[in-house]
């Protein structure tokens, strides 16, 4: 199982200096990938609870969020082999022609190192700010993927859909990776898994409610893939939080405990079919830490789990 690490793009840790420190150290330590997220705003009166937090509150750190693609472009120039991933981009906040070209450019400039986690979105506030209807966001996501894949793989290319259209044109650059960067679909439920099988290399869940839940979802994903004539699908799991502390005993939450317990958790994830685990310790910005040193320390400790 590959190991990834989140970049310091949120909160007071977000800076050019810290991005370079984490990127260079992650590559030195042998991490497989670095990842960013997308967040447009921090609404004062949100219309929906934040699904990744038990209390529904957006982290304070999300008041500052560096743009994901610009962040990856910056660290691409400071690295040579580590992969660069998004987990996730909300497609409806963009247009296919603009996003496809930006990601193809990043793939070219990085030498073919882009991994693309995408989602349909959940925040009505962000949809409103992006000028995109919240309704039918799933259908819009599927059509967006069709258009973007066409832009990456065809020349000349044209597209005519319900939401997006592209006049017959020559569009470049094309990605280095063939036929295009791997796509991982975020979300939960059968529609997400169907979309992953139709368009992607796999599934990109965020969070780990329980091992039983993940086992059930992975079994469903691979069963649907077999029915569709696909081979095994990848599972790129973004884990937050990863917390090192005293053992919580038999009732502890996954990835919270001693280094040995977390090592056992990661082995269990690999056995369930997780192909890549993206580690996001709380020291990495999400609790409004300003000092990057604790996050670097956690990075150095956690890579031992891969050995």
DRENDO-1510 file (C-alpha; in Angstrom, 1 decimal, always signed):
<recs>
REC; n; res; u; v; w
REC; 1; UNK; +0.0; +0.0; +0.0 .
REC; 2; UNK; +1.3; +3.4; -1.0 .
REC; 3; UNK; +1.5; +6.2; +1.6 .
REC; 4; UNK; +0.7; +9.9; +0.9 .
REC; 5; UNK; +0.8; +13.0; +3.0 .
REC; 6; UNK; -1.2; +16.2; +3.1 .
REC; 7; UNK; +0.5; +19.5; +2.2 .
REC; 8; UNK; +0.3; +22.5; +4.5 .
REC; 9; UNK; -2.1; +24.6; +2.4 .
REC; 10; UNK; -4.6; +25.5; +5.0 .
REC; 11; UNK; -4.5; +27.8; +8.1 .
REC; 12; UNK; -1.6; +29.6; +9.5 .
REC; 13; UNK; +0.9; +27.0; +8.3 .
REC; 14; UNK; +0.1; +27.7; +4.6 .
REC; 15; UNK; +3.2; +29.4; +3.3 .
REC; 16; UNK; +5.7; +29.0; +0.5 .
REC; 17; UNK; +8.4; +28.1; +3.0 .
REC; 18; UNK; +6.4; +25.4; +4.7 .
REC; 19; UNK; +5.2; +23.9; +1.4 .
REC; 20; UNK; +8.8; +23.5; +0.3 .
REC; 21; UNK; +9.8; +22.0; +3.7 .
REC; 22; UNK; +7.1; +19.3; +3.6 .
REC; 23; UNK; +7.6; +18.6; -0.1 .
REC; 24; UNK; +11.4; +18.1; +0.1 .
REC; 25; UNK; +11.2; +16.1; +3.4 .
REC; 26; UNK; +8.4; +13.9; +2.1 .
REC; 27; UNK; +10.4; +13.0; -1.0 .
REC; 28; UNK; +13.5; +12.4; +1.0 .
REC; 29; UNK; +11.6; +10.0; +3.3 .
REC; 30; UNK; +10.1; +8.0; +0.5 .
REC; 31; UNK; +6.4; +9.1; +0.6 .
REC; 32; UNK; +4.6; +8.2; -2.6 .
REC; 33; UNK; +2.4; +11.3; -2.9 .
REC; 34; UNK; +1.4; +14.7; -1.7 .
REC; 35; UNK; -2.2; +15.9; -1.6 .
REC; 36; UNK; -4.3; +19.1; -1.5 .
REC; 37; UNK; -7.9; +19.8; -1.0 .
REC; 38; UNK; -10.3; +22.5; -2.3 .
REC; 39; UNK; -12.3; +24.9; -0.2 .
REC; 40; UNK; -13.7; +28.1; -1.6 .
REC; 41; UNK; -14.9; +29.9; +1.5 .
REC; 42; UNK; -15.7; +29.8; +5.2 .
REC; 43; UNK; -19.4; +30.8; +5.5 .
REC; 44; UNK; -20.4; +32.7; +8.7 .
REC; 45; UNK; -23.9; +31.1; +8.6 .
REC; 46; UNK; -23.4; +27.8; +6.7 .
REC; 47; UNK; -26.5; +26.2; +5.2 .
REC; 48; UNK; -25.2; +22.6; +5.7 .
REC; 49; UNK; -23.1; +21.0; +8.4 .
REC; 50; UNK; -19.6; +20.1; +7.5 .
REC; 51; UNK; -19.8; +16.3; +6.8 .
REC; 52; UNK; -16.2; +15.5; +7.8 .
REC; 53; UNK; -16.7; +16.7; +11.4 .
REC; 54; UNK; -18.8; +15.1; +14.1 .
REC; 55; UNK; -20.1; +18.5; +15.2 .
REC; 56; UNK; -20.6; +19.7; +11.7 .
REC; 57; UNK; -18.3; +22.7; +12.2 .
REC; 58; UNK; -15.8; +23.7; +9.5 .
REC; 59; UNK; -12.3; +23.9; +11.0 .
REC; 60; UNK; -11.1; +27.4; +11.8 .
REC; 61; UNK; -8.0; +26.7; +9.7 .
REC; 62; UNK; -10.2; +26.7; +6.6 .
REC; 63; UNK; -10.4; +30.4; +6.8 .
REC; 64; UNK; -7.2; +30.3; +4.8 .
REC; 65; UNK; -6.9; +27.8; +2.0 .
REC; 66; UNK; -4.3; +28.0; -0.8 .
REC; 67; UNK; -5.7; +27.1; -4.3 .
REC; 68; UNK; -5.0; +23.4; -4.9 .
REC; 69; UNK; -3.7; +23.6; -8.5 .
REC; 70; UNK; -1.4; +26.6; -7.9 .
REC; 71; UNK; -0.1; +24.8; -4.8 .
REC; 72; UNK; +0.7; +21.6; -6.6 .
REC; 73; UNK; +2.3; +23.6; -9.5 .
REC; 74; UNK; +4.5; +25.4; -6.9 .
REC; 75; UNK; +5.7; +22.1; -5.3 .
REC; 76; UNK; +6.1; +20.3; -8.6 .
REC; 77; UNK; +9.1; +22.6; -9.3 .
REC; 78; UNK; +10.7; +21.6; -6.0 .
REC; 79; UNK; +10.3; +17.9; -6.4 .
REC; 80; UNK; +11.2; +15.3; -9.0 .
REC; 81; UNK; +9.4; +12.0; -8.3 .
REC; 82; UNK; +6.7; +12.3; -5.7 .
REC; 83; UNK; +3.1; +12.2; -7.1 .
REC; 84; UNK; +0.8; +15.2; -6.7 .
REC; 85; UNK; -2.8; +14.7; -5.9 .
REC; 86; UNK; -6.1; +16.5; -5.3 .
REC; 87; UNK; -8.5; +15.2; -2.8 .
REC; 88; UNK; -10.8; +16.6; -3.8 .
REC; 89; UNK; -11.6; +19.1; -6.6 .
REC; 90; UNK; -15.2; +19.9; -6.9 .
REC; 91; UNK; -15.8; +19.9; -10.6 .
REC; 92; UNK; -18.9; +22.1; -10.6 .
REC; 93; UNK; -16.8; +25.0; -9.4 .
REC; 94; UNK; -14.9; +25.0; -12.7 .
REC; 95; UNK; -15.5; +24.6; -16.4 .
REC; 96; UNK; -14.2; +21.6; -18.3 .
REC; 97; UNK; -12.1; +23.5; -20.8 .
REC; 98; UNK; -10.3; +25.6; -18.1 .
REC; 99; UNK; -9.8; +22.8; -15.6 .
REC; 100; UNK; -8.7; +20.2; -18.3 .
REC; 101; UNK; -6.0; +22.6; -19.6 .
REC; 102; UNK; -4.8; +23.6; -16.1 .
REC; 103; UNK; -4.4; +19.9; -15.1 .
REC; 104; UNK; -2.8; +18.9; -18.4 .
REC; 105; UNK; -0.3; +21.8; -18.0 .
REC; 106; UNK; +0.5; +20.6; -14.4 .
REC; 107; UNK; +0.9; +17.0; -15.7 .
REC; 108; UNK; +3.3; +18.3; -18.4 .
REC; 109; UNK; +5.3; +20.5; -16.0 .
REC; 110; UNK; +5.6; +17.8; -13.4 .
REC; 111; UNK; +6.6; +15.1; -15.8 .
REC; 112; UNK; +3.4; +13.1; -15.5 .
REC; 113; UNK; +2.9; +13.0; -11.7 .
REC; 114; UNK; -0.8; +14.2; -11.3 .
REC; 115; UNK; -3.4; +12.1; -9.5 .
REC; 116; UNK; -6.9; +13.6; -9.6 .
REC; 117; UNK; -9.5; +13.1; -6.8 .
REC; 118; UNK; -12.8; +14.7; -7.7 .
REC; 119; UNK; -16.1; +15.2; -6.0 .
REC; 120; UNK; -19.7; +16.5; -6.7 .
REC; 121; UNK; -19.6; +18.9; -3.7 .
REC; 122; UNK; -21.9; +19.3; -0.7 .
REC; 123; UNK; -21.8; +23.1; +0.2 .
REC; 124; UNK; -24.7; +25.2; -1.1 .
REC; 125; UNK; -22.8; +28.3; +0.0 .
REC; 126; UNK; -19.8; +27.4; -2.3 .
REC; 127; UNK; -22.1; +26.5; -5.2 .
REC; 128; UNK; -23.8; +29.8; -4.9 .
REC; 129; UNK; -20.4; +31.6; -4.8 .
REC; 130; UNK; -19.3; +29.6; -7.9 .
REC; 131; UNK; -22.4; +30.6; -9.8 .
REC; 132; UNK; -23.4; +26.9; -10.3 .
REC; 133; UNK; -26.8; +25.3; -9.4 .
REC; 134; UNK; -26.7; +22.9; -6.5 .
REC; 135; UNK; -29.4; +20.7; -8.0 .
REC; 136; UNK; -28.4; +17.9; -10.3 .
REC; 137; UNK; -24.7; +18.2; -9.3 .
REC; 138; UNK; -24.2; +14.5; -9.8 .
REC; 139; UNK; -25.4; +14.6; -13.4 .
REC; 140; UNK; -23.3; +17.7; -13.9 .
REC; 141; UNK; -20.2; +15.9; -12.5 .
REC; 142; UNK; -20.6; +13.0; -14.9 .
REC; 143; UNK; -21.0; +15.2; -17.9 .
REC; 144; UNK; -18.0; +17.3; -16.8 .
REC; 145; UNK; -15.8; +14.1; -16.7 .
REC; 146; UNK; -17.0; +13.1; -20.2 .
REC; 147; UNK; -16.0; +16.6; -21.5 .
REC; 148; UNK; -12.7; +16.7; -19.7 .
REC; 149; UNK; -11.6; +13.2; -20.8 .
REC; 150; UNK; -12.5; +14.2; -24.4 .
REC; 151; UNK; -10.3; +17.3; -24.1 .
REC; 152; UNK; -7.4; +15.2; -22.9 .
REC; 153; UNK; -7.7; +12.4; -25.4 .
REC; 154; UNK; -8.9; +13.9; -28.7 .
REC; 155; UNK; -7.7; +16.5; -31.3 .
REC; 156; UNK; -9.7; +18.0; -32.8 .
REC; 157; UNK; -12.3; +17.8; -30.0 .
REC; 158; UNK; -15.9; +18.8; -29.7 .
REC; 159; UNK; -18.5; +18.2; -27.1 .
REC; 160; UNK; -22.2; +18.9; -26.8 .
REC; 161; UNK; -24.0; +18.1; -23.6 .
REC; 162; UNK; -26.8; +19.3; -21.4 .
REC; 163; UNK; -24.5; +21.5; -19.2 .
REC; 164; UNK; -21.3; +22.0; -21.2 .
REC; 165; UNK; -20.4; +22.4; -24.9 .
REC; 166; UNK; -17.1; +22.8; -26.7 .
REC; 167; UNK; -16.9; +23.9; -30.4 .
REC; 168; UNK; -14.8; +21.7; -32.6 .
REC; 169; UNK; -11.2; +22.9; -31.8 .
REC; 170; UNK; -7.6; +22.0; -31.3 .
REC; 171; UNK; -6.9; +22.0; -27.6 .
REC; 172; UNK; -3.5; +21.5; -26.0 .
REC; 173; UNK; -1.4; +20.6; -24.2 .
REC; 174; UNK; -2.4; +17.0; -23.6 .
REC; 175; UNK; -1.4; +15.2; -20.4 .
REC; 176; UNK; +1.9; +13.3; -20.3 .
REC; 177; UNK; +0.1; +10.3; -18.7 .
REC; 178; UNK; -1.8; +8.1; -21.2 .
REC; 179; UNK; -4.7; +8.3; -21.7 .
REC; 180; UNK; -4.9; +10.9; -18.9 .
REC; 181; UNK; -4.1; +11.3; -15.2 .
REC; 182; UNK; -5.8; +8.7; -12.9 .
REC; 183; UNK; -9.2; +9.8; -11.7 .
REC; 184; UNK; -10.5; +8.8; -8.3 .
REC; 185; UNK; -14.1; +9.6; -7.4 .
REC; 186; UNK; -15.0; +10.9; -4.0 .
REC; 187; UNK; -18.2; +10.4; -2.1 .
REC; 188; UNK; -20.4; +7.6; -0.8 .
REC; 189; UNK; -23.1; +5.3; -2.1 .
REC; 190; UNK; -23.8; +3.4; -5.3 .
REC; 191; UNK; -23.9; +6.4; -7.6 .
REC; 192; UNK; -20.3; +7.3; -6.5 .
REC; 193; UNK; -19.1; +3.8; -7.1 .
REC; 194; UNK; -20.8; +3.6; -10.5 .
REC; 195; UNK; -19.2; +6.9; -11.5 .
REC; 196; UNK; -15.8; +5.6; -10.3 .
REC; 197; UNK; -16.2; +2.5; -12.5 .
REC; 198; UNK; -17.3; +4.4; -15.5 .
REC; 199; UNK; -14.7; +7.2; -15.5 .
REC; 200; UNK; -12.0; +6.5; -13.0 .
REC; 201; UNK; -9.2; +4.4; -11.7 .
REC; 202; UNK; -10.9; +4.0; -8.4 .
REC; 203; UNK; -12.6; +5.5; -5.3 .
REC; 204; UNK; -11.4; +8.3; -3.1 .
REC; 205; UNK; -13.2; +8.2; +0.3 .
REC; 206; UNK; -12.3; +10.7; +3.0 .
REC; 207; UNK; -12.5; +9.5; +6.6 .
REC; 208; UNK; -12.8; +6.0; +8.1 .
REC; 209; UNK; -16.0; +5.5; +10.2 .
REC; 210; UNK; -15.1; +1.9; +10.8 .
REC; 211; UNK; -13.3; -1.0; +9.2 .
REC; 212; UNK; -16.6; -2.9; +8.7 .
REC; 213; UNK; -18.0; +0.1; +6.8 .
REC; 214; UNK; -14.9; +0.3; +4.6 .
REC; 215; UNK; -14.9; -3.5; +4.0 .
REC; 216; UNK; -18.5; -3.4; +2.9 .
REC; 217; UNK; -17.9; -0.4; +0.5 .
REC; 218; UNK; -14.8; -2.0; -1.0 .
REC; 219; UNK; -16.6; -5.3; -1.6 .
REC; 220; UNK; -19.4; -3.4; -3.3 .
REC; 221; UNK; -16.9; -1.5; -5.4 .
REC; 222; UNK; -15.1; -4.6; -6.6 .
REC; 223; UNK; -18.3; -6.5; -7.2 .
REC; 224; UNK; -19.7; -3.7; -9.4 .
REC; 225; UNK; -16.4; -3.5; -11.2 .
REC; 226; UNK; -16.5; -7.2; -12.1 .
REC; 227; UNK; -20.1; -6.9; -13.3 .
REC; 228; UNK; -19.0; -4.0; -15.6 .
REC; 229; UNK; -16.0; -6.0; -16.9 .
REC; 230; UNK; -13.5; -3.9; -15.1 .
REC; 231; UNK; -10.4; -5.1; -13.3 .
REC; 232; UNK; -9.7; -4.4; -9.6 .
REC; 233; UNK; -10.3; -0.8; -8.7 .
REC; 234; UNK; -8.0; +1.3; -6.6 .
REC; 235; UNK; -9.0; +2.8; -3.3 .
REC; 236; UNK; -7.2; +6.0; -2.3 .
REC; 237; UNK; -8.3; +6.7; +1.3 .
REC; 238; UNK; -7.7; +10.1; +2.9 .
REC; 239; UNK; -7.4; +9.5; +6.6 .
REC; 240; UNK; -8.1; +12.4; +9.1 .
REC; 241; UNK; -7.2; +12.3; +11.8 .
REC; 242; UNK; -4.1; +10.2; +12.3 .
REC; 243; UNK; -3.4; +10.7; +16.0 .
REC; 244; UNK; -0.5; +9.2; +18.0 .
REC; 245; UNK; -1.5; +8.8; +21.6 .
REC; 246; UNK; -1.7; +6.2; +24.3 .
REC; 247; UNK; -3.7; +3.1; +23.4 .
REC; 248; UNK; -7.5; +3.6; +23.5 .
REC; 249; UNK; -8.1; -0.1; +24.1 .
REC; 250; UNK; -10.3; -2.3; +22.0 .
REC; 251; UNK; -12.9; +0.4; +21.5 .
REC; 252; UNK; -10.5; +3.0; +20.1 .
REC; 253; UNK; -11.2; +4.7; +16.7 .
REC; 254; UNK; -9.2; +3.6; +13.7 .
REC; 255; UNK; -5.9; +5.3; +13.2 .
REC; 256; UNK; -5.9; +6.8; +16.7 .
REC; 257; UNK; -3.5; +5.1; +19.1 .
REC; 258; UNK; +0.1; +4.1; +19.4 .
REC; 259; UNK; +2.5; +3.8; +16.5 .
REC; 260; UNK; +2.1; +0.0; +16.7 .
REC; 261; UNK; -1.7; +0.2; +16.7 .
REC; 262; UNK; -1.7; +2.5; +13.7 .
REC; 263; UNK; +0.7; +0.2; +11.9 .
REC; 264; UNK; -1.7; -2.6; +12.5 .
REC; 265; UNK; -4.6; -0.4; +11.2 .
REC; 266; UNK; -2.7; +0.3; +8.0 .
REC; 267; UNK; -2.0; -3.4; +7.4 .
REC; 268; UNK; -5.7; -4.0; +7.9 .
REC; 269; UNK; -6.5; -1.3; +5.4 .
REC; 270; UNK; -4.2; -2.9; +2.8 .
REC; 271; UNK; -5.9; -6.3; +3.4 .
REC; 272; UNK; -9.3; -4.6; +2.7 .
REC; 273; UNK; -8.1; -3.3; -0.6 .
REC; 274; UNK; -6.9; +0.2; +0.1 .
REC; 275; UNK; -4.1; +0.9; -2.4 .
REC; 276; UNK; -3.0; +4.3; -1.0 .
REC; 277; UNK; -3.5; +5.9; +2.4 .
REC; 278; UNK; -3.2; +9.7; +2.6 .
REC; 279; UNK; -2.2; +10.7; +6.1 .
REC; 280; UNK; -3.5; +14.0; +7.6 .
REC; 281; UNK; -2.3; +14.4; +11.2 .
REC; 282; UNK; -3.9; +17.1; +13.3 .
REC; 283; UNK; -0.5; +18.8; +13.6 .
REC; 284; UNK; -0.9; +19.7; +9.9 .
REC; 285; UNK; -2.8; +22.9; +10.0 .
REC; 286; UNK; -6.3; +21.5; +10.8 .
REC; 287; UNK; -6.1; +22.5; +14.4 .
REC; 288; UNK; -4.8; +26.0; +13.6 .
REC; 289; UNK; -1.2; +25.2; +14.5 .
REC; 290; UNK; +1.2; +27.8; +13.3 .
REC; 291; UNK; +4.5; +25.8; +13.7 .
REC; 292; UNK; +5.2; +23.3; +11.0 .
REC; 293; UNK; +7.8; +21.4; +13.0 .
REC; 294; UNK; +5.3; +19.1; +14.7 .
REC; 295; UNK; +3.9; +18.1; +11.3 .
REC; 296; UNK; +7.4; +17.4; +10.0 .
REC; 297; UNK; +8.0; +15.3; +13.1 .
REC; 298; UNK; +4.8; +13.3; +12.5 .
REC; 299; UNK; +5.7; +12.8; +8.9 .
REC; 300; UNK; +9.0; +11.3; +10.0 .
REC; 301; UNK; +7.3; +9.0; +12.5 .
REC; 302; UNK; +4.5; +7.8; +10.3 .
REC; 303; UNK; +6.7; +6.8; +7.3 .
REC; 304; UNK; +8.1; +4.1; +9.6 .
REC; 305; UNK; +4.7; +2.4; +9.3 .
REC; 306; UNK; +5.5; +1.5; +5.7 .
REC; 307; UNK; +8.6; -0.4; +6.7 .
</recs>
